[in-house]
Amino acid sequence: MSPFLSNLTALRHLNLYENQFFGTIPPEISSLQHLQVLILTDNNFTGPLSPSIFSNCSQLLVIDLSLNYIRGRIPMEIGNRPSEFTGQLPAPLTNTTMYGLDVGNNHLSGELPSD
């Protein structure tokens, strides 16, 4: 991917579904402050999820990273979102082997399980 992404400052939707991108998610995505929808499904992205995506893209409403190879913890910055969630995810959720979780359009709150 090219650094040209950081020049698209008014971009609101980025859909790169089902391509052959690889490596870490481009850091330039974090500079898209008006981004509302980020779809990176079915590529070959690897590595951890950058906290700056959640701290810099404050208008982000939808993010789909499924069918990639992203590893590591969900960044704590995901909790800095406006009040879009209520309730709490149960701790036993961390004992599962699932590779995807979609909890959109719910009212979750509290902390994500630390494990």
Contacts in CASP RR format, 6 or more apart in sequence:
PFRMAT RR
TARGET T0000
AUTHOR 0000-0000-0000
METHOD contacts of the structure
MODEL  1
MSPFLSNLTALRHLNLYENQFFGTIPPEISSLQHLQVLILTDNNFTGPLS
PSIFSNCSQLLVIDLSLNYIRGRIPMEIGNRPSEFTGQLPAPLTNTTMYG
LDVGNNHLSGELPSD
1 21 0 8 1.000
1 26 0 8 1.000
1 28 0 8 1.000
3 26 0 8 1.000
3 28 0 8 1.000
4 28 0 8 1.000
5 14 0 8 1.000
5 26 0 8 1.000
5 28 0 8 1.000
5 29 0 8 1.000
5 31 0 8 1.000
5 32 0 8 1.000
6 28 0 8 1.000
6 31 0 8 1.000
6 32 0 8 1.000
8 32 0 8 1.000
9 31 0 8 1.000
9 32 0 8 1.000
9 33 0 8 1.000
9 34 0 8 1.000
10 34 0 8 1.000
11 32 0 8 1.000
11 34 0 8 1.000
11 35 0 8 1.000
12 34 0 8 1.000
12 35 0 8 1.000
12 36 0 8 1.000
12 37 0 8 1.000
12 59 0 8 1.000
13 35 0 8 1.000
13 36 0 8 1.000
13 37 0 8 1.000
13 39 0 8 1.000
14 29 0 8 1.000
14 32 0 8 1.000
14 35 0 8 1.000
14 37 0 8 1.000
14 38 0 8 1.000
14 39 0 8 1.000
15 37 0 8 1.000
15 39 0 8 1.000
16 39 0 8 1.000
16 40 0 8 1.000
16 43 0 8 1.000
17 39 0 8 1.000
17 40 0 8 1.000
17 41 0 8 1.000
17 42 0 8 1.000
17 64 0 8 1.000
18 41 0 8 1.000
18 42 0 8 1.000
18 43 0 8 1.000
19 42 0 8 1.000
19 43 0 8 1.000
20 43 0 8 1.000
20 44 0 8 1.000
21 40 0 8 1.000
21 43 0 8 1.000
21 44 0 8 1.000
21 45 0 8 1.000
22 43 0 8 1.000
22 44 0 8 1.000
22 45 0 8 1.000
22 46 0 8 1.000
23 44 0 8 1.000
23 45 0 8 1.000
23 46 0 8 1.000
23 47 0 8 1.000
24 45 0 8 1.000
24 46 0 8 1.000
24 47 0 8 1.000
24 48 0 8 1.000
24 50 0 8 1.000
25 40 0 8 1.000
25 45 0 8 1.000
25 49 0 8 1.000
25 50 0 8 1.000
25 53 0 8 1.000
25 65 0 8 1.000
25 70 0 8 1.000
27 50 0 8 1.000
27 52 0 8 1.000
29 35 0 8 1.000
29 38 0 8 1.000
29 53 0 8 1.000
29 57 0 8 1.000
30 50 0 8 1.000
30 52 0 8 1.000
30 53 0 8 1.000
30 55 0 8 1.000
30 56 0 8 1.000
30 57 0 8 1.000
31 56 0 8 1.000
32 56 0 8 1.000
32 57 0 8 1.000
33 56 0 8 1.000
33 57 0 8 1.000
33 58 0 8 1.000
33 59 0 8 1.000
34 59 0 8 1.000
35 57 0 8 1.000
35 59 0 8 1.000
35 60 0 8 1.000
36 59 0 8 1.000
36 60 0 8 1.000
36 61 0 8 1.000
36 62 0 8 1.000
37 60 0 8 1.000
37 61 0 8 1.000
37 62 0 8 1.000
37 63 0 8 1.000
38 53 0 8 1.000
38 57 0 8 1.000
38 60 0 8 1.000
38 62 0 8 1.000
38 63 0 8 1.000
38 64 0 8 1.000
39 62 0 8 1.000
39 63 0 8 1.000
39 64 0 8 1.000
40 64 0 8 1.000
40 65 0 8 1.000
40 68 0 8 1.000
41 64 0 8 1.000
41 65 0 8 1.000
41 66 0 8 1.000
41 67 0 8 1.000
41 68 0 8 1.000
42 66 0 8 1.000
42 67 0 8 1.000
42 68 0 8 1.000
43 67 0 8 1.000
43 68 0 8 1.000
44 68 0 8 1.000
44 69 0 8 1.000
45 65 0 8 1.000
45 68 0 8 1.000
45 69 0 8 1.000
45 70 0 8 1.000
46 68 0 8 1.000
46 69 0 8 1.000
46 70 0 8 1.000
46 71 0 8 1.000
47 69 0 8 1.000
47 70 0 8 1.000
47 71 0 8 1.000
47 72 0 8 1.000
48 70 0 8 1.000
48 71 0 8 1.000
48 72 0 8 1.000
48 73 0 8 1.000
49 65 0 8 1.000
49 70 0 8 1.000
49 72 0 8 1.000
49 74 0 8 1.000
49 75 0 8 1.000
50 75 0 8 1.000
51 75 0 8 1.000
51 76 0 8 1.000
51 77 0 8 1.000
52 77 0 8 1.000
53 60 0 8 1.000
53 63 0 8 1.000
53 75 0 8 1.000
53 77 0 8 1.000
54 60 0 8 1.000
54 75 0 8 1.000
54 77 0 8 1.000
54 78 0 8 1.000
54 79 0 8 1.000
54 80 0 8 1.000
54 81 0 8 1.000
55 77 0 8 1.000
55 80 0 8 1.000
58 80 0 8 1.000
58 81 0 8 1.000
58 82 0 8 1.000
60 81 0 8 1.000
61 84 0 8 1.000
66 99 0 8 1.000
66 100 0 8 1.000
74 112 0 8 1.000
78 112 0 8 1.000
83 109 0 8 1.000
85 106 0 8 1.000
85 107 0 8 1.000
85 108 0 8 1.000
85 109 0 8 1.000
85 110 0 8 1.000
86 107 0 8 1.000
86 108 0 8 1.000
86 109 0 8 1.000
87 107 0 8 1.000
87 108 0 8 1.000
87 109 0 8 1.000
87 110 0 8 1.000
88 108 0 8 1.000
88 109 0 8 1.000
88 110 0 8 1.000
88 111 0 8 1.000
89 103 0 8 1.000
89 108 0 8 1.000
89 112 0 8 1.000
89 113 0 8 1.000
90 113 0 8 1.000
91 113 0 8 1.000
91 115 0 8 1.000
93 101 0 8 1.000
93 113 0 8 1.000
94 113 0 8 1.000
94 115 0 8 1.000
END
